[in-house]
Amino acid sequence: MSKTIASISTPLGKGAISIVRMSGKESLQIARKVFSCKAFIDENITPRFLYLGNFELEDGLKEKCLCVYFKSPYSYTGEDMIEFQVHGGSVITQKVLDKLLSVGAALSEPGEFSRRAFENGKISLDEAEAIIDEINAESESELKASLTVAEGRLKGKIKELQHSLTEEIARIEATLDYPEEDFEKSAKDAILIKLGKIKEQIQEFMEASKNARYIQKGINIAIVGSPNVGKSSLLNALVGSDRAIVTDIAGTTRDIIEEQSSYKGLKFNYIDTAGIREATDKVEKIGIEKSRQSIENADIVLAVIDASRELTEQDKEILKLAKSKTHIILVNKIDQPRKVEKQRHEIEISALQEKNIEKIKQEIYNKVVNEEIDFSAITVTSERQIKILKDCLESIEITISHFNASMDIIAMDIKTLWNNLGKITGECENEDIIDMIFSKFCLGK
């Protein structure tokens, strides 16, 4: 019998409430040892009903709290569960947990509640990964992508594909069982058509996931330019706050400054770099070297030049560096008389007056993101799942290349594809295939 586990489920610290939960067959028995309430007796306990009572701590102390019982299998883990809602303080919460551990519960391992939910069929592997992404989401795009998977839409599609493959395996079994019949050619034709449709579906998943990195981590944007062109003012305008120090003294920014904002649901990670020039100060030299590294690591570079002066050699060097990456040339200080020559595909801006700031954001989005992201689509962001999808495409190509081989070899290839798809949801056993074979294509039965 698996042990009954307990853990604190809310962040430690001061707050209105904290939740301590248990999962396992002995959850209710352990709860009755420490929680007292007139209505909380075995024959009358109502699942999913909040009971107000006293939790007995050490030394005769009592904590007034709420208790709720979730009866198996109608709980998150699929087991009997108990949750205590206690006052939100780190000391009292820890004491409640310590008491549960002293009367029979075992401290859970990280992620063990969700592991049990998966093992008990309450969630699939992709849904478990989506729950983690949902918790860690820092942008609207991350949240929407994780919620789409968490609600089971990806699992549903994967199971549809597996079901289609199961039917084809059953078709192959029929040809092997009745070799005297001329089934093989028609079976192979039908399998090729089905594989083509499955390939298209997987490619749709891959296409929708091209922007997965940007959904998860955001777009890295390096703001570069020679000293005093207005990089820090631009950063402040882009994020809507005075994040960077702005002066007319060259070299004010001596290190990189990072700040985030959101645009169309994506995180924009702005990096304000030290002005690139020949520096004599050791600290400034380090900052300038970091600026060069920021350009290398950026998804897009905002190259800022000063409209009120002609291009310097430093400006030309910066534009050369920027053009090695996806970039946008920004001509700043257009509120002053223009002296700099026209640049190809430039955007005129005034960082101080916040002119054309939204235009910059839209241009960043257009240049980096392949197309407008459809957040209602199933977007696979997990690197593990994306790799599996790539493996599935390879499996399909291998299966097609073997179509001159015997049907039993083709069947093995399709079973490999079936199992690869199942790795996404955690369902990669062959029992379902066997069941389907006996329930379908039973000629004469």
KAVENKA-V311794 format. One record per residue. PHI is phi in radians with two decimals (none if undefined). PSI is psi as a letter, one per 30 degrees, with the letter a starting at -180 (NA if undefined). NEAR is the number of other ideal C-beta (glycine too) atoms within 8 Angstrom. Layout:
phi	psi	near
PHI	PSI	NEAR
PHI	PSI	NEAR
This chain:
phi	psi	near
none	k	3
-1.21	k	6
-1.21	l	6
-1.53	k	14
-1.84	l	14
-2.44	l	13
-2.90	l	11
-1.46	k	10
-1.82	f	8
-2.04	l	10
-1.06	k	4
-1.23	k	8
2.49	a	6
-1.41	k	5
-3.04	a	9
-1.17	e	3
-2.43	l	9
-2.24	l	15
-2.07	k	11
-2.04	k	15
-2.15	l	12
-2.24	l	15
-2.53	k	15
2.52	l	12
-1.08	f	8
-1.66	g	9
-0.98	e	15
-1.17	e	11
-1.07	e	8
-1.17	e	15
-1.05	e	13
-1.20	f	9
-1.27	f	8
-2.08	f	10
-2.01	k	15
-2.10	k	6
-2.81	k	10
-0.98	e	4
-1.50	f	7
-1.59	i	11
-2.20	k	7
-0.82	e	6
-1.25	f	4
-1.99	f	6
-1.17	k	11
-1.75	k	6
-1.07	k	8
1.06	h	7
-2.08	k	8
-1.44	k	7
-1.93	k	11
-1.68	k	7
-2.81	a	11
-2.02	k	10
-1.73	k	15
-1.48	j	10
-1.59	a	10
-1.27	l	7
1.09	g	4
1.34	g	5
-1.36	k	7
-2.25	k	8
-2.00	j	12
-1.33	k	7
-2.69	l	14
-1.89	k	8
-2.30	k	16
-2.31	k	11
-1.95	k	15
-1.95	j	13
-1.51	k	7
-1.01	k	8
-1.68	g	7
-1.59	i	7
-2.52	l	13
-1.06	e	9
-1.52	f	11
1.52	f	11
-1.84	l	13
-1.05	k	13
-2.35	k	13
-2.26	k	14
-2.21	k	12
-1.86	k	14
-1.82	j	11
-1.98	l	14
-1.09	k	8
-1.41	i	11
-2.47	k	9
-1.12	e	8
-1.24	e	6
-1.12	e	11
-1.11	e	15
-1.14	e	10
-1.15	e	11
-1.11	e	16
-1.09	e	13
-1.00	e	9
-1.14	e	13
-1.07	e	14
-1.18	e	10
-1.34	f	5
-1.95	g	9
2.35	f	8
-1.45	l	13
-2.01	k	8
-1.15	k	9
-1.28	l	10
-1.41	l	7
-0.98	k	4
1.32	g	6
-1.22	e	10
-1.10	e	14
-1.21	e	10
-1.07	e	9
-1.18	e	13
-1.07	e	13
-1.17	e	13
-1.13	f	6
-1.66	g	10
1.32	g	5
-1.42	e	10
-2.44	l	8
-1.60	l	11
-1.13	e	10
-1.18	e	15
-1.18	e	13
-1.10	e	13
-1.12	e	12
-1.17	e	14
-1.09	e	12
-1.08	e	8
-1.12	e	15
-1.09	e	11
-1.15	e	6
-1.54	f	7
-1.04	k	9
-2.05	g	6
-2.53	l	12
-1.06	e	9
-1.14	e	14
-1.07	e	14
-1.11	e	10
-1.12	e	10
-1.10	e	14
-1.22	e	14
-1.14	e	10
-1.08	e	15
-1.31	e	16
-1.08	f	10
-1.41	g	6
1.63	g	8
-1.20	e	9
-1.16	e	14
-1.00	e	11
-1.05	e	8
-1.16	e	11
-1.10	e	13
-1.14	e	10
-1.09	e	8
-1.14	e	12
-1.10	e	13
-1.08	e	9
-1.09	e	11
-1.17	e	14
-1.07	e	13
-1.09	e	12
-1.25	e	12
-1.13	e	15
-1.11	e	12
-1.10	e	13
-1.12	e	15
-1.02	e	11
-1.14	e	12
-1.18	e	13
-1.27	e	10
-1.31	f	7
-2.23	i	9
-1.14	f	6
-1.29	f	3
-1.46	l	6
-1.54	i	5
-1.65	f	10
-1.07	e	8
-1.11	e	7
-1.13	e	8
-1.13	e	13
-1.11	e	11
-1.07	e	8
-1.16	e	10
-1.16	e	13
-1.06	e	10
-1.09	e	8
-1.14	e	12
-1.08	e	11
-1.09	e	8
-1.18	e	9
-1.15	e	13
-1.06	e	10
-1.05	e	8
-1.13	e	10
-1.13	e	13
-1.11	e	9
-1.12	e	8
-1.04	e	12
-1.13	e	13
-1.12	e	7
-1.18	f	11
-1.76	g	12
-1.05	e	7
-1.66	g	10
-1.00	e	12
-1.10	e	6
-1.23	e	13
-1.13	e	13
-1.40	e	9
-1.92	f	7
1.52	l	12
-1.76	k	14
-1.51	k	11
-2.14	j	14
-1.65	k	14
-1.73	j	13
-2.20	l	16
2.89	l	14
-1.30	l	13
-1.01	k	9
1.22	g	9
-1.58	f	13
1.83	g	13
-1.09	e	15
-1.17	e	13
-1.10	e	12
-1.13	e	16
-1.01	e	15
-1.04	e	14
-1.20	e	11
-1.20	e	13
-1.68	f	11
1.34	g	6
-2.72	l	5
-1.46	i	5
-1.43	e	9
-1.90	k	13
-1.28	k	6
-2.04	j	8
-2.49	l	5
-1.65	g	3
-1.59	k	6
-1.08	k	7
1.47	g	12
-1.05	e	10
-1.45	j	15
-1.89	f	9
-2.46	l	8
-1.45	k	12
-2.05	k	11
-1.95	k	8
-2.62	l	12
-2.14	l	10
-2.56	l	10
-2.07	k	9
-2.52	k	9
0.89	h	6
1.47	f	10
-1.75	l	16
-1.38	k	12
-1.84	j	14
-1.72	j	12
-1.51	k	13
-2.19	j	13
-1.51	j	15
-1.74	l	16
-1.16	k	13
-1.02	k	15
-1.46	j	14
-2.84	l	10
-1.38	j	4
-1.80	k	9
-1.76	f	4
-1.37	k	8
-1.08	e	5
-1.14	e	7
-1.15	e	12
-1.04	e	9
-1.10	e	9
-1.08	e	15
-1.17	e	13
-1.13	e	8
-1.12	e	12
-1.08	e	15
-1.10	e	10
-1.15	e	8
-1.08	e	13
-1.08	e	15
-1.08	e	7
-1.55	f	7
-1.37	l	12
-1.40	f	8
-2.66	k	15
-2.00	k	14
-1.71	j	14
-1.63	j	13
-1.79	k	13
-2.19	l	17
-1.64	j	13
-1.16	f	13
-1.51	g	9
-2.52	l	7
-1.29	l	6
-1.09	k	8
-1.67	l	8
-1.07	e	5
-1.11	e	10
-1.02	e	13
-1.10	e	9
-1.15	e	9
-1.14	e	14
-1.08	e	13
-1.13	e	8
-1.11	e	12
-1.13	e	13
-1.24	f	7
-1.38	f	6
-2.19	l	10
-1.06	k	7
-2.59	l	10
-2.32	k	13
-1.64	k	13
-1.95	k	13
-1.72	j	14
-1.59	l	15
1.19	h	13
-1.30	f	11
-1.30	f	7
-1.90	l	7
-0.98	k	4
-1.46	k	8
-2.12	f	7
-1.32	k	12
-1.22	l	5
-1.15	k	4
-1.89	k	10
-1.22	k	5
1.02	h	5
-1.35	l	9
-2.15	k	11
-1.40	k	8
-2.44	l	14
-2.28	j	11
-1.11	e	13
-1.16	e	9
-1.59	g	6
0.97	h	7
-1.54	k	9
1.20	g	9
-1.14	e	11
-1.13	e	6
-1.11	e	9
-1.07	e	14
-1.07	e	11
-1.14	e	8
-1.19	e	10
-1.02	e	15
-1.03	e	12
-1.11	e	7
-1.36	e	8
-1.67	e	10
-1.45	k	11
-1.05	e	4
-2.76	l	4
-0.97	k	4
-1.32	k	12
-1.62	j	6
-1.29	f	11
-1.46	f	4
-1.37	l	7
-1.31	j	10
-1.96	j	14
-1.44	j	14
-1.88	f	12
-1.24	k	9
-1.07	e	5
-1.07	e	7
-1.19	e	11
-1.10	e	13
-1.10	e	8
-1.11	e	12
-1.07	e	14
-1.10	e	9
-1.09	e	9
-1.13	e	12
-1.10	e	12
-1.15	e	8
-1.07	e	12
-1.12	e	13
-1.09	e	8
-1.12	e	10
-1.07	e	13
-1.12	e	9
-1.18	f	6
-1.70	g	10
-1.26	f	9
-1.59	f	3
-1.45	a	6
-1.26	l	5
-1.15	e	11
-1.19	e	8
-1.21	e	9
-1.08	e	15
-1.06	e	12
-1.11	e	8
-1.10	e	12
-1.18	e	14
-1.12	e	11
-1.10	e	10
-1.10	e	14
-1.01	e	15
-1.17	e	10
-1.09	e	12
-1.08	e	15
-1.15	f	13
-1.14	f	10
-1.18	e	12
-1.65	f	14
1.59	g	11
-1.85	i	9
-2.29	h	9
-1.75	l	6
-1.69	f	8
-1.02	e	6
-1.10	e	10
-1.11	e	11
-1.05	e	8
-1.04	e	8
-1.16	e	13
-1.06	e	12
-1.37	f	7
-1.71	f	6
-2.30	l	8
0.93	h	9
-1.56	i	7
-1.09	k	7
1.40	g	3
-1.91	NA	3
